[in-house]
């Protein structure tokens, strides 16, 4: 499409479909994603805007044995209560004190997922196991880990979110799915060691990338979105 032309209805529909068909998948097929496809997705995603073109994103792509080693190390820490207690997030992803409507949405998506999987509210062992699947990237063949230089401030994290969204949309345009994962942030020290991050680099999050398993019941979960009127004010006069 020419930069200054109006998009055709088909082009508009394709973009909308890539956005609206994106949702977090929690079960993937073992089908390999070729390196050139991963590179193409990242090349497209890098067109994300950033303040004064700082481009603060850093991507670590894990596949094969490297991903297995990475996952095994995090999983071992997660499954050991004594070890788990020594790890905590480096930054607060969620609010320290929850309030409506955010806590209600959080609870709903959690119980909707557990309901699909048949996990009861008192079944702590299965909850633990399901959460632990994060550290296997939900069996996706590609694990992405993102870092940022510590010198960058809040505005660069806003830029980073647009880059992450671009990855997810570019993946959908190629028939792939993703699951963005803040669950890794608790293990930032292990990850920094495993990936040999420099001291000035800070973990942002992880992301699973691959072909979603259509037979997995958890992939049928599509979270609700508030209507436009609930979060928008139009000011004209």
matplotlib code that plots the C-alpha trace (Angstrom):
import matplotlib.pyplot as plt

x = [0.0, 1.3, 2.0, -0.5, -3.2, -6.4, -6.3, -8.6, -11.4, -9.5, -6.3, -8.3, -9.9, -6.6, -5.1, -8.3, -8.3, -4.7, -5.4, -8.8, -7.7, -4.7, -5.2, -2.9, -2.4, -1.4, -0.7, 1.4, 2.2, 5.8, 5.9, 9.1, 9.1, 11.9, 14.5, 13.8, 10.1, 11.2, 13.6, 10.9, 8.5, 11.1, 12.0, 8.4, 7.9, 10.9, 8.9, 7.2, 7.5, 9.9, 10.7, 13.3, 13.9, 15.7, 14.5, 15.0, 14.2, 16.6, 15.4, 16.8, 15.5, 15.5, 15.0, 16.1, 18.5, 19.0, 15.3, 15.2, 18.1, 16.5, 13.1, 14.6, 16.5, 13.5, 11.2, 13.5, 13.5, 9.7, 9.1, 11.4, 9.6, 12.8, 14.4, 11.2, 11.1, 14.4, 13.1, 11.0, 10.2, 12.6, 9.7, 6.0, 4.0, 0.7, -0.6, 0.4, -3.2, -6.0, -9.3, -12.3, -12.7, -9.2, -9.3, -12.6, -11.2, -8.1, -10.2, -12.5, -9.8, -8.1, -11.2, -12.4, -9.1, -9.1, -12.8, -11.9, -9.1, -11.2, -9.1, -11.0, -10.5, -8.8, -6.6, -3.3, -1.2, -2.8, -2.8, 1.0, 1.5, -0.6, 1.4, 4.6, 3.7, 4.7, 8.3, 8.1, 6.7, 3.6, 5.6, 6.0, 9.1, 10.3, 10.8, 11.4, 13.0, 13.1, 15.4, 16.1, 19.0, 18.4, 19.3, 16.0, 13.0, 9.2, 8.7, 10.9, 8.7, 5.7, 7.6, 8.5, 4.8, 4.2, 7.1, 5.7, 2.3, 3.8, 5.4, 2.1, 0.3, 3.0, 2.9, -0.8, -0.4, 1.8, -0.6, 1.3, 0.2, 1.9, 1.5, 3.2, 4.5, 5.3, 5.6, 9.4, 10.1, 10.3, 13.3, 15.3, 18.5, 18.5, 17.6, 20.3, 22.8, 21.5, 21.4, 24.6, 22.9, 25.2, 24.6, 23.0, 20.4, 17.0, 14.5, 11.2, 9.2, 9.0, 6.8, 5.9, 5.8, 4.5, 1.5, -1.3, -2.7, -6.4, -7.3, -6.2, -9.2, -7.3, -6.9, -10.6, -10.4, -11.1, -11.1, -13.8, -13.2, -15.0, -17.1, -15.6, -18.2, -16.8, -13.3, -13.7, -14.7, -15.4, -14.8, -16.0, -17.2]
y = [0.0, 3.5, 5.5, 8.2, 6.1, 5.1, 1.4, -0.9, -2.6, -5.9, -4.3, -2.8, -6.1, -7.9, -5.5, -5.7, -9.5, -9.7, -7.5, -9.0, -12.6, -12.1, -13.6, -15.3, -19.0, -21.4, -24.6, -24.8, -27.4, -28.5, -27.3, -25.4, -21.7, -21.0, -18.5, -16.3, -16.0, -15.0, -12.4, -11.1, -10.6, -8.8, -6.6, -5.6, -5.1, -2.8, -0.2, 0.6, 4.2, 5.3, 8.6, 10.3, 7.0, 5.5, 1.9, 0.6, -3.1, -6.0, -9.5, -12.9, -15.7, -19.2, -22.4, -26.0, -27.0, -23.4, -23.1, -26.5, -25.5, -22.1, -23.6, -26.4, -24.0, -21.7, -24.6, -26.2, -22.9, -22.6, -26.2, -25.8, -23.9, -22.9, -21.7, -20.0, -17.9, -16.3, -14.8, -11.7, -9.3, -6.4, -4.1, -4.0, -5.2, -5.1, -2.6, -3.0, -2.4, -3.7, -1.9, -2.4, -2.9, -4.3, -6.9, -8.2, -8.6, -10.3, -12.8, -13.5, -14.4, -16.6, -18.5, -18.7, -20.4, -22.7, -23.6, -24.7, -26.8, -28.3, -26.8, -26.2, -23.2, -25.4, -27.4, -25.7, -28.4, -28.1, -24.3, -24.5, -26.9, -24.7, -21.6, -23.5, -24.1, -20.5, -21.5, -24.1, -21.3, -23.4, -25.9, -23.3, -24.0, -20.4, -18.4, -14.7, -12.9, -9.1, -6.8, -3.0, -0.9, 0.4, 3.9, 4.1, 5.5, 5.2, 6.6, 3.9, 1.2, 2.7, 2.4, -1.2, -2.1, -0.9, -3.1, -6.1, -5.5, -5.3, -8.7, -10.3, -8.7, -9.5, -13.1, -13.3, -12.0, -15.1, -17.6, -17.7, -17.1, -15.7, -15.4, -12.4, -13.5, -11.4, -14.6, -14.7, -11.4, -13.1, -15.0, -12.1, -13.1, -16.6, -15.3, -12.7, -15.4, -17.9, -15.3, -13.6, -10.3, -7.3, -5.6, -2.6, -4.8, -5.4, -8.1, -6.8, -10.0, -13.2, -14.3, -17.7, -17.9, -20.7, -22.4, -22.7, -26.2, -26.0, -29.1, -27.5, -26.4, -23.5, -21.9, -21.4, -18.7, -15.3, -12.6, -9.9, -6.3, -3.3, -1.3, 1.8, 4.0, 2.7, 4.0, 6.9, 10.5, 12.5, 16.2, 18.4, 21.7]
z = [0.0, -0.9, 2.2, 1.2, -0.4, 1.4, 2.2, 0.4, 2.3, 2.1, 3.5, 6.4, 7.1, 7.1, 9.7, 11.8, 11.7, 12.8, 15.8, 16.8, 16.4, 18.7, 22.1, 24.5, 23.6, 26.3, 24.3, 21.1, 18.5, 18.2, 14.6, 14.0, 13.1, 10.6, 11.6, 8.6, 9.7, 13.2, 11.7, 9.4, 12.3, 14.3, 11.4, 10.9, 14.6, 14.8, 12.9, 16.3, 17.3, 20.0, 21.5, 19.4, 17.7, 20.7, 19.8, 23.4, 22.7, 23.0, 22.0, 22.9, 20.8, 22.4, 20.4, 20.6, 23.3, 24.5, 25.2, 27.0, 29.3, 30.0, 30.8, 32.9, 35.1, 35.7, 36.2, 38.8, 40.8, 40.5, 41.8, 44.8, 47.6, 49.3, 46.1, 44.9, 48.1, 47.2, 43.9, 43.5, 40.7, 40.0, 39.0, 39.9, 37.0, 38.9, 41.4, 45.0, 46.0, 43.8, 43.1, 40.9, 38.0, 37.6, 40.3, 39.0, 35.5, 36.9, 38.9, 36.0, 33.5, 36.1, 37.0, 33.4, 32.5, 35.4, 34.7, 31.1, 32.5, 35.3, 38.1, 41.3, 43.6, 46.2, 43.8, 44.6, 43.1, 39.6, 39.8, 40.5, 37.5, 35.2, 36.2, 35.7, 32.1, 31.6, 32.1, 29.2, 27.0, 26.9, 24.7, 21.9, 19.8, 20.2, 23.4, 23.2, 26.2, 26.2, 28.0, 28.2, 29.4, 32.9, 31.9, 29.9, 31.7, 31.7, 28.3, 26.8, 28.5, 26.7, 23.4, 24.4, 24.7, 21.1, 19.9, 21.8, 20.3, 16.8, 17.3, 18.2, 15.3, 12.8, 14.1, 13.5, 10.0, 9.4, 11.0, 14.2, 17.8, 20.9, 24.6, 26.3, 29.7, 32.8, 34.8, 34.0, 35.8, 39.2, 38.0, 36.6, 38.4, 36.9, 33.5, 33.6, 34.4, 31.8, 29.0, 30.2, 30.3, 31.0, 34.5, 32.7, 31.1, 32.8, 32.1, 30.7, 30.0, 27.9, 25.1, 23.6, 19.8, 17.6, 16.0, 18.5, 19.3, 18.1, 20.2, 23.5, 25.5, 27.1, 23.7, 23.5, 26.1, 24.6, 27.2, 27.3, 26.4, 27.8, 25.2, 23.8, 25.7, 29.0, 28.5, 26.1, 26.3, 23.1, 23.5, 20.6, 22.0]

ax = plt.figure().add_subplot(projection="3d")
ax.plot(x, y, z, "-o")
ax.set_aspect("equal")
plt.show()
